[in-house]
Amino acid sequence: MTAHAEQGVEDDDLTIPDLENVLLTGRLVERQRDRRTRECKYVVQGSTLDGGDAEVVVKFESCTGRLYVITAYLD
């Protein structure tokens, strides 16, 4: 999780289990390309554990297969 994502999670009182729930049960709503790095980012929209709407933006690191949370926020 990036520092930007940690700040968004803290600002919106989200938890790691909330992010997991969005990613595991949500839906992919947009694919974006980073202007600077040209990497693909994905916007996943779903529900927090208490039923709130949230979005999580993630990217995959191709050489390691790791998933990075770029940001997260209540929708």
C-alpha positions as CSV (number, residue, x, y, z in Angstrom):
1,M,0.0,0.0,0.0
2,T,1.4,3.4,-1.0
3,A,1.7,6.3,1.4
4,H,-1.1,8.0,-0.6
5,A,-3.3,5.0,0.0
6,E,-2.6,5.0,3.7
7,Q,-3.6,8.6,3.9
8,G,-6.8,8.0,2.0
9,V,-7.7,5.1,4.2
10,E,-7.0,7.1,7.3
11,D,-9.0,10.1,6.1
12,D,-12.1,8.0,5.3
13,D,-11.8,5.7,8.3
14,L,-11.4,2.7,6.1
15,T,-9.7,-0.5,7.3
16,I,-7.6,-3.1,5.6
17,P,-10.6,-5.6,5.8
18,D,-12.7,-2.9,4.1
19,L,-10.2,-2.7,1.2
20,E,-10.0,-6.5,1.0
21,N,-13.8,-6.7,0.8
22,V,-13.9,-4.1,-2.0
23,L,-11.3,-6.0,-3.9
24,L,-12.7,-9.4,-3.4
25,T,-16.4,-8.6,-4.0
26,G,-16.3,-5.4,-6.0
27,R,-16.2,-4.9,-9.8
28,L,-13.7,-3.4,-12.1
29,V,-15.1,-0.1,-13.3
30,E,-12.2,1.6,-15.1
31,R,-8.8,0.9,-16.5
32,Q,-6.4,3.9,-16.6
33,R,-3.0,4.5,-17.9
34,D,-0.6,6.5,-15.7
35,R,0.6,9.5,-17.8
36,R,4.1,9.5,-16.4
37,T,5.0,5.8,-16.1
38,R,2.5,4.4,-18.7
39,E,1.5,1.7,-16.2
40,C,-2.0,0.4,-16.1
41,K,-4.1,1.2,-13.0
42,Y,-7.5,-0.3,-12.2
43,V,-10.4,1.2,-10.3
44,V,-12.4,-1.3,-8.3
45,Q,-15.8,-0.3,-6.9
46,G,-17.4,-2.2,-4.1
47,S,-18.7,-2.2,-0.5
48,T,-17.0,-1.8,2.8
49,L,-17.8,-4.3,5.6
50,D,-20.5,-1.9,6.9
51,G,-22.1,-1.5,3.5
52,G,-20.6,1.8,2.4
53,D,-19.6,2.4,-1.2
54,A,-15.8,2.7,-1.8
55,E,-13.3,2.6,-4.6
56,V,-9.8,1.2,-4.5
57,V,-7.2,2.0,-7.2
58,V,-4.6,-0.7,-7.7
59,K,-1.8,-1.6,-10.1
60,F,0.1,-4.9,-10.7
61,E,3.9,-5.1,-10.8
62,S,4.5,-7.4,-13.7
63,C,7.9,-8.7,-12.7
64,T,6.8,-9.8,-9.1
65,G,3.1,-10.2,-9.6
66,R,2.4,-8.0,-6.6
67,L,-0.7,-5.9,-6.2
68,Y,-0.2,-2.3,-5.0
69,V,-3.0,-0.2,-3.6
70,I,-2.5,3.3,-5.0
71,T,-5.4,4.9,-3.2
72,A,-8.7,4.2,-1.6
73,Y,-11.7,6.4,-0.8
74,L,-15.4,6.4,0.0
75,D,-17.5,6.8,-3.0
